[in-house]
Amino acid sequence: MATKRELKKFIRNTCGALAAEILLARAAFPSIERKAVHEVLIDAAALQNASLTKVSVSFDKRPSDFADKAEYNKARHTYFAEAYNRLLDEFDAGVCAIVKKMNAALPEEVRSTFKEAVSE
């Protein structure tokens, strides 16, 4: 992501897509438990909220703390790159956990229907 704005849009769109998928699955297959759908929706909202609060980070050093401007810029770049990668890793782990919950929410007859459709 080039900017914070794009990163925030990515997080919102991904969490929104997860929520929409479970709601569409519930509409298509009423045998999916409402409680499981509710849990996935809450997890998606919590992931979005937690990730969006972690987007805005600040570098706590000043240019005067370093010998020269190049050293400051390098340290600042490294700090933000690590923070960004850590955020994306945590977000990815959260998305994987939600997808596993979504798959577990599907009843066996729905899973077998999907397997048959794919094998044809």
C-alpha positions in Angstrom: 0.0 0.0 0.0 1.3 3.4 -0.9 -0.6 5.4 1.6 -2.5 5.1 4.9 -5.7 5.9 3.0 -5.2 2.9 0.7 -4.3 0.6 3.6 -7.5 1.6 5.5 -9.6 1.0 2.3 -8.0 -2.4 1.9 -8.8 -3.3 5.6 -12.4 -2.1 5.3 -13.0 -3.8 2.0 -11.5 -7.1 3.2 -13.5 -7.2 6.4 -16.7 -6.1 4.6 -16.2 -8.8 2.0 -15.8 -11.4 4.8 -19.0 -10.2 6.4 -20.9 -10.2 3.1 -19.8 -13.7 2.3 -21.1 -15.2 5.6 -24.4 -13.3 5.2 -24.8 -14.6 1.6 -24.0 -18.1 2.7 -26.6 -17.9 5.4 -29.2 -16.6 2.9 -28.3 -19.4 0.4 -28.1 -22.1 3.1 -30.5 -21.5 6.0 -29.1 -24.6 7.7 -26.1 -22.5 8.8 -26.5 -21.6 12.4 -27.3 -18.0 13.2 -24.9 -18.1 16.2 -22.0 -19.0 13.9 -22.9 -16.2 11.5 -23.1 -13.7 14.4 -19.7 -14.8 15.7 -18.0 -14.3 12.3 -19.6 -10.9 11.9 -18.4 -9.8 15.4 -14.9 -11.2 14.6 -14.7 -9.3 11.3 -15.8 -6.1 12.9 -13.3 -6.5 15.7 -10.5 -7.3 13.3 -11.4 -4.2 11.3 -11.5 -2.0 14.3 -8.2 -3.4 15.7 -6.4 -3.1 12.4 -7.5 0.4 11.7 -6.3 1.7 15.1 -2.9 0.2 14.4 -2.5 2.0 11.0 -1.5 5.3 12.5 1.9 5.0 14.0 4.5 7.6 14.7 8.2 7.6 14.7 9.3 8.7 18.2 12.7 10.0 17.4 13.9 13.4 16.2 16.4 14.3 13.5 18.6 15.8 16.2 18.9 12.3 17.8 20.9 11.1 14.8 24.3 12.1 13.4 22.9 13.1 10.0 19.7 13.3 8.0 20.5 10.1 6.0 20.8 8.1 9.2 17.5 9.5 10.5 15.7 8.8 7.2 17.0 5.2 7.2 15.9 4.5 10.8 12.5 6.1 10.1 12.0 4.0 7.0 13.0 0.8 8.8 10.7 1.6 11.7 7.7 2.2 9.4 8.5 -0.9 7.2 8.6 -3.1 10.3 5.3 -1.6 11.7 3.6 -2.1 8.3 4.8 -5.7 7.9 3.7 -6.5 11.5 0.3 -5.0 10.9 -0.2 -7.0 7.7 0.9 -10.2 9.3 -1.5 -9.8 12.2 -4.3 -8.8 9.8 -3.6 -11.9 7.6 -3.7 -14.2 10.7 -7.0 -12.6 11.7 -8.5 -13.1 8.2 -7.3 -16.8 8.2 -8.9 -17.4 11.5 -12.2 -15.9 10.3 -12.2 -18.0 7.1 -11.6 -21.1 9.2 -14.7 -20.2 11.4 -16.7 -19.6 8.2 -15.7 -23.0 6.9 -16.5 -24.6 10.2 -20.0 -23.0 10.2 -20.9 -24.7 7.0 -22.9 -27.9 7.6 -21.6 -31.2 6.1 -24.4 -31.4 3.4 -23.4 -27.9 2.1 -19.7 -28.9 2.0 -20.6 -32.1 0.1 -22.6 -30.0 -2.4 -19.6 -27.8 -3.0 -17.3 -30.8 -3.4 -19.6 -32.3 -5.9 -19.9 -29.1 -7.9 -16.1 -28.7 -8.0 -15.5 -32.3 -9.1 -17.9 -32.1 -12.0 
